[in-house]
Amino acid sequence: MQHKHQGWKAWTLIALGVTGAVLLLVLPLLLIFTQALSLGWNTFVSNVLAPDTVHAIKLTLLIAAITVPVNLVFGIMLAWCVTQYRFRGRQFLITLTDIPYAISPVVAGLCYLLVYGLEGLFGEWLYEHDIQLIFAWPGMVMATMFVTAPFVARILIPLMQAQGNDEEHAALTLGASGWQIFRRITLPKIKWGLLYGVAITNARAVGEFGAVSVVSGVIRGKTLTLPLLIQQLNDDNKAVAAFTAAALLTTIALVTLAAKIVMERKDVLLQARSPGSK
């Protein structure tokens, strides 16, 4: 009787979980694509190929293509530093990594504007040397890098702390170089943490709105990413075009997630087929 009661509770929780996932995750995604295709496939294609949309796609992918590798290297170096070495100020350095979590993206964008804008701290010097960061793609990249900076590091630090560094110390005593230790020992242990960090960094980079909107100036055909384009199209009462841009943004995120899942499954299959798996 107790077993049946526990089974009933378990199935109830499962049903609630599935219902919540459908209502909060699946249904909104379906509505995005349904609205984007509401006027037919030809209208959808014409909205995708519109000059503003094409430029927004290119700019969004450019920002992500720069942001993800930079933050990947930064995250690896920071995680390696705070997990492999003990030094004064180590905890403070870890705390600094959380600043983008604590600060609103809009505030971060405003800070960049006050520092690098025309009337900012370095604005006059940049203007005299014909360097434009604010209201151009370099400033948008900087703001996106700030917002996404902690993701890789914050995933790797607890992972590397839990795994320990005994193997790295053993390799060091045997004469291995730092690069050899990282490539042959550390990297295989953290590769799935890296993959997850890249996935969420990319998703946040392509979807960032707050910080980017402040430093971009929202200039049509110049500094509009897909999230900014969605808002502008919605403000112009072009709902179908806005949902089309939203569908493209969602597709990028889903492709990133699918690539991560495929790579994980391939690794599982390789481990299962390896001679030592048994």
Solvent accessible surface area in square Angstrom, and as a share of the most:
residue,aa,sasa,rsa
1,M,196,0.88
2,Q,133,0.59
3,H,149,0.66
4,K,152,0.65
5,H,97,0.43
6,Q,94,0.42
7,G,28,0.27
8,W,161,0.57
9,K,94,0.40
10,A,47,0.37
11,W,178,0.63
12,T,52,0.30
13,L,122,0.61
14,I,90,0.46
15,A,56,0.43
16,L,114,0.57
17,G,46,0.44
18,V,88,0.51
19,T,70,0.41
20,G,24,0.23
21,A,41,0.32
22,V,67,0.39
23,L,101,0.50
24,L,137,0.68
25,L,113,0.56
26,V,69,0.39
27,L,75,0.37
28,P,53,0.33
29,L,63,0.31
30,L,105,0.52
31,L,90,0.45
32,I,35,0.18
33,F,64,0.27
34,T,80,0.47
35,Q,73,0.32
36,A,1,0.01
37,L,75,0.37
38,S,63,0.41
39,L,115,0.57
40,G,32,0.30
41,W,168,0.59
42,N,126,0.64
43,T,44,0.25
44,F,28,0.12
45,V,49,0.28
46,S,66,0.42
47,N,29,0.15
48,V,29,0.16
49,L,119,0.59
50,A,33,0.26
51,P,113,0.71
52,D,33,0.17
53,T,9,0.05
54,V,49,0.28
55,H,60,0.27
56,A,0,0.00
57,I,37,0.19
58,K,135,0.57
59,L,11,0.05
60,T,3,0.02
61,L,85,0.42
62,L,73,0.36
63,I,3,0.01
64,A,6,0.04
65,A,65,0.50
66,I,55,0.28
67,T,0,0.00
68,V,19,0.11
69,P,66,0.42
70,V,63,0.36
71,N,4,0.02
72,L,46,0.23
73,V,85,0.49
74,F,88,0.37
75,G,0,0.00
76,I,31,0.16
77,M,125,0.56
78,L,13,0.07
79,A,0,0.00
80,W,51,0.18
81,C,44,0.27
82,V,0,0.00
83,T,8,0.04
84,Q,28,0.13
85,Y,122,0.47
86,R,167,0.61
87,F,79,0.33
88,R,241,0.88
89,G,38,0.36
90,R,38,0.14
91,Q,115,0.51
92,F,134,0.56
93,L,57,0.28
94,I,9,0.04
95,T,74,0.43
96,L,73,0.36
97,T,12,0.07
98,D,44,0.23
99,I,67,0.34
100,P,21,0.13
101,Y,114,0.43
102,A,90,0.70
103,I,61,0.31
104,S,52,0.34
105,P,41,0.26
106,V,80,0.46
107,V,70,0.40
108,A,3,0.02
109,G,0,0.00
110,L,83,0.41
111,C,63,0.38
112,Y,43,0.16
113,L,48,0.24
114,L,113,0.56
115,V,46,0.26
116,Y,60,0.23
117,G,4,0.03
118,L,125,0.62
119,E,171,0.77
120,G,20,0.19
121,L,136,0.68
122,F,100,0.42
123,G,2,0.02
124,E,119,0.53
125,W,134,0.47
126,L,16,0.08
127,Y,154,0.59
128,E,116,0.52
129,H,96,0.43
130,D,134,0.70
131,I,74,0.38
132,Q,99,0.44
133,L,33,0.16
134,I,10,0.05
135,F,85,0.35
136,A,12,0.10
137,W,116,0.41
138,P,33,0.21
139,G,1,0.01
140,M,0,0.00
141,V,9,0.05
142,M,47,0.21
143,A,0,0.00
144,T,0,0.00
145,M,51,0.23
146,F,52,0.22
147,V,9,0.05
148,T,0,0.00
149,A,20,0.15
150,P,0,0.00
151,F,25,0.10
152,V,1,0.01
153,A,0,0.00
154,R,73,0.27
155,I,37,0.19
156,L,0,0.00
157,I,4,0.02
158,P,68,0.43
159,L,56,0.28
160,M,11,0.05
161,Q,89,0.40
162,A,90,0.70
163,Q,70,0.31
164,G,31,0.30
165,N,31,0.16
166,D,115,0.60
167,E,99,0.45
168,E,7,0.03
169,H,89,0.40
170,A,52,0.40
171,A,14,0.11
172,L,108,0.54
173,T,114,0.66
174,L,156,0.78
175,G,64,0.62
176,A,25,0.20
177,S,55,0.36
178,G,45,0.44
179,W,161,0.57
180,Q,71,0.31
181,I,9,0.04
182,F,29,0.12
183,R,101,0.37
184,R,154,0.56
185,I,35,0.18
186,T,2,0.01
187,L,59,0.29
188,P,68,0.43
189,K,58,0.25
190,I,1,0.00
191,K,79,0.34
192,W,79,0.28
193,G,10,0.09
194,L,18,0.09
195,L,29,0.14
196,Y,103,0.39
197,G,0,0.00
198,V,42,0.24
199,A,10,0.08
200,I,51,0.26
201,T,0,0.00
202,N,24,0.13
203,A,43,0.33
204,R,82,0.30
205,A,7,0.06
206,V,4,0.02
207,G,33,0.31
208,E,7,0.03
209,F,74,0.31
210,G,13,0.13
211,A,0,0.00
212,V,3,0.02
213,S,26,0.17
214,V,34,0.20
215,V,0,0.00
216,S,0,0.00
217,G,34,0.33
218,V,51,0.29
219,I,66,0.34
220,R,109,0.40
221,G,37,0.36
222,K,97,0.41
223,T,1,0.00
224,L,2,0.01
225,T,6,0.03
226,L,0,0.00
227,P,12,0.08
228,L,0,0.00
229,L,1,0.00
230,I,41,0.21
231,Q,82,0.37
232,Q,34,0.15
233,L,16,0.08
234,N,89,0.45
235,D,96,0.50
236,D,63,0.32
237,N,138,0.71
238,K,106,0.45
239,A,53,0.41
240,V,30,0.17
241,A,18,0.14
242,A,7,0.05
243,F,71,0.30
244,T,1,0.00
245,A,1,0.01
246,A,16,0.13
247,A,1,0.01
248,L,31,0.16
249,L,31,0.15
250,T,19,0.11
251,T,57,0.33
252,I,35,0.18
253,A,38,0.29
254,L,75,0.37
255,V,93,0.53
256,T,28,0.16
257,L,91,0.45
258,A,50,0.39
259,A,49,0.38
260,K,29,0.12
261,I,66,0.34
262,V,74,0.42
263,M,99,0.44
264,E,55,0.24
265,R,166,0.60
266,K,122,0.52
267,D,18,0.09
268,V,93,0.54
269,L,93,0.46
270,L,118,0.59
271,Q,103,0.46
272,A,66,0.51
273,R,187,0.68
274,S,44,0.28
275,P,134,0.84
276,G,74,0.72
277,S,56,0.36
278,K,227,0.96
